Amino acid sequence: MSLRYALLGLLAEEPASGYELTRKFERVLARYAWHAQHSQIYPELNRLAADGLVEIVAEGARGRRTYAITDAGRADLRTWMLDPPDVFTVRNEFVLRLFLLSTLDRDEARAMLRPIADGSAREMADLRDAIDKADAADAEPSFNRLIAEYGLRMFETTHEWALWALARLDRAE
C-alpha cells in the first residue's frame, strides 16, 4: 500500500512519467525509504488512474505517459499522511541482517560491521555538506532540509552503534 502513496506524493510535487518516477525511486527513495522496481511502478500507476487518483496529462513518443495527481488523489494522500498506523510495519533488509548476525563467527561479523561504520561516516559527511549548503542558501528551512536532518541523525546513530558493536566484539575475545 505504501507504493501507492509514495507515487501520489511524488506526483504531488510535479507531474512525471513512469520512467521519471522510477529514477526518483532509484536516486532518493530506494536508498532511504522505499524500494520499488520499474515493474511495480507501472501497474500501480494504472491502478491509481483507474481509481481516479492520477490522470494522464500528456502522451509522447513510444507510449510515454506523463501522470499528474488529481484532487481526489491529493485528498487520499492527505488522509493517509494524517492517519498514521498505531504500529509501523518496517521492511528493512539491513536490520534483518543484524537480527541474523549470530549466524556469523566474530571475524565475519566484524567484516560485516566495519563497512557499516565506514559507510555511515561517509553518508554523514555528505549529508552535513548538503545541509550546510542548504542552510547557507536558504534562511527558511525547507521540507527537504528536515528530511536531510533526519537522515543525518539516522546515520549518526548507525555509526555510533556500529563502532559500539565492533568494540563489544573486540572486548569479548
MARTI-489277 format. One record per residue: z, x, y of N, C-alpha, C in turn; residue in three letters. Coordinates in steps of 0.2 Angstrom, whole numbers, plus 5000, padded with zeros to 4 digits. Layout:
BEGIN
ZXYZXYZXYALA/...
//
This chain:
BEGIN
500050044994500050005000500050045006MET/500350105006500350145012499650175014SER/499250185010498550205012498250155016LEU/498350085015498150035019498350045027ARG/499050055027499250065034499150135037TYR/499050185033498850245036498150235039ALA/497650205035497050195038497050145044LEU/497450095044497450055050497750095056LEU/498250135055498550175060498050225063GLY/497650255059497150305061496550265065LEU/496450205063495950165066496150135073LEU/496850125073497150105079497050155085ALA/497050225083496950275088496250275090GLU/495750265086495050265088494650245082GLU/494050205083493550195078493350255074PRO/493250245068492950305064492650285058ALA/492250335055491850325049492350345043SER/492150325037492450345031492550415031GLY/491950455032491950525032492450555037TYR/492450525043492950555048493650535046GLU/493850485043494450465041494650515035LEU/494250525031494350575025494550645028THR/494150665033494350735037495050735040ARG/495250675043495850675046496450675041LYS/496350645035496750655029496850725027PHE/496250755026496250825024496550875029GLU/496450865035496750915041497450895042ARG/497650835042498350825045498750785040VAL/498550725038499050685034499150715027LEU/498650735024498750765017499250815016ALA/499250855021499750915021500450895023ARG/500550845027501250825029501450755027TYR/501050715026501250645025500950605019ALA/500350605018500050565013499350595011TRP/499250595005498650615002498150565000HIS/497550565002497050515000496450544999ALA/496050524993495450554992494850514995GLN/494350544996493750504998493650444994HIS/493650454987493550394983494050334983SER/494650354986495150294988495050264995GLN/494750304999494750285006494150225007ILE/493650235004493050185005493250125002TYR/493450114996493650054993494250014997PRO/494650055000495250025004494949995011GLU/494450035013494050015020493749945018LEU/493449935012493049875010493549825010ASN/494149835007494749785006494949765013ARG/495049815017495349795024494749755028LEU/494149765027493649725030493649655027ALA/493649655021493649585018494249545020ALA/494849575021495449545024495449535031ASP/494949555035494849545042495349585046GLY/495549645043495949685047495549745050LEU/494949755048494549805051493849775051VAL/493449795056492749775056492249835057GLU/491649825055491149875056490849865063ILE/490949925067490649915074490049955075VAL/489849995070489150025071488950055064ALA/488350055063488050075057487450125058GLU/487450185055487050235056486650255050GLY/486350315051485950345046486350355039ALA/485950345033486250355027486850305025ARG/486850245028487350195027488050215030GLY/488050265035488650275039488850215043ARG/489550195041489850145045490450165049ARG/490450145055491050155059491450095059THR/492150105058492550045057493050045063TYR/493249995065493749985071494249935068ALA/494849945070495449895069495349825073ILE/495449775070495449705073496149695076THR/496149635080496849615082497249595076ASP/496949565071497449545065497649615062ALA/497249665062497449725059498049765063GLY/497949755069498549785074499149745072ARG/499149685072499749635071500049655064ALA/499549665059499849685052500149755052ASP/499849805055500149865056500749865060LEU/500849825065501449825069502049795065ARG/501849745061502349715057502649765051THR/502149795048502349855044502749905047TRP/502549925053502949985056503649955058MET/503749895060504449875062504849845057LEU/504549845051504949815045505049875039ASP/505349925040505349975035505749955029PRO/505649985023505949965017506649985017PRO/507149955013507849975013507850045009ASP/507450055005507350115001506650145001VAL/506650205004505950235004505750264997PHE/505150244995504950274989504550334991THR/504750394988504350454990503950484984VAL/503350504986502950544981502850614984ARG/503250664981503250724984503150774978ASN/502550804977502450854971502950914972GLU/503050934978503450994979504150984977PHE/504450924979505150904977505150894969VAL/504650864966504650864959504650924956LEU/504350974958504351044956505051074956ARG/505351054962506051084962506551054957LEU/506450984956506850954951506750984944PHE/506151014943505951044936506051124936LEU/506351144942506451214942506851244936LEU/507251204933507651234927507251244921SER/506651224921506151244916505951314916THR/506051354922505851424923506451464922LEU/506351534920506851584920506951604927ASP/507451644928507651664935507051704939ARG/506751744935506151784939505651734941ASP/505451684936504951644938505151594944GLU/505751574944506051534949505951574956ALA/506151634956506151674962505351684964ARG/504951694959504251694961503951634964ALA/504251574962504051514965504351504972MET/505051524973505351514979505151554984LEU/504951624983504851664988504251644992ARG/503651614989503151594994503351524998PRO/503851494995504051434999504451465005ILE/504851515005505251545010504651575015ALA/504251605013503751645017503251585020ASP/503051545017502551495019502951445025GLY/503551425023503851385028504051425035SER/504151495034504151535040503551535044ALA/502951545041502351535044502251475048ARG/502351415044502251355047502751345053GLU/503351365053503751365058503451395064MET/503251455063502951495069502351465072ALA/501951435068501351395070501551335074ASP/502051295071502251235075502651255081LEU/503051305081503351325088502851345093ARG/502251385091501751395096501451335098ASP/501251285094500951225096501351185101ALA/502051185099502551145103502551175110ILE/502651245110502651275117502051265121ASP/501451265118500851255122500851175124LYS/501051135120501051065122501551045127ALA/502151085127502651075132502451105139ASP/502051155138501851185145501351145148ALA/500951115144500351075147500551005149ALA/501150975146501250905147502050905148ASP/502250875154502950865155503250805151ALA/502750755150502950695147502850705139GLU/503350705135503250715128502750655125PRO/502250685121501850635118502150615111SER/501850565108502050555101501850605096PHE/501350645097501150705093501650755094ASN/501950765100502450815101503150795097ARG/503250725096503850705092503750725085LEU/503150715083502950725076502950805074ILE/502750845079502750915078503450935078ALA/503950905082504650925081504950905075GLU/504750855072504950835065504750885060TYR/504150905061503850955056504151015056GLY/504351045063504651105064505351105060LEU/505751045061506451045059506351035051ARG/505851005048505751005041505651075038MET/505251105041505051175039505651225040PHE/506051215045506651255046507151245040GLU/507251175039507651155033507451185026THR/506751185025506451205019506551285019THR/506451315024506551385025507251415023HIS/507751375026508451395025508651385018GLU/508451325015508551305008508251365004TRP/507651385005507351425000507651495000ALA/507851515006508251585007508951575003LEU/509251515004509951505001509851504993TRP/509351474991509151464984509051534981ALA/508651574984508551644982509151684982LEU/509551674987510251714987510651694981ALA/510651624979511051604974510851634967ARG/510151634966509951664960510051734960LEU/510051774965510251844965510951854964ASP/511351814967512051814966512351794959ARG/511951754955512151734949512051784943ALA/511651834945511551894940512051944940GLU/
//
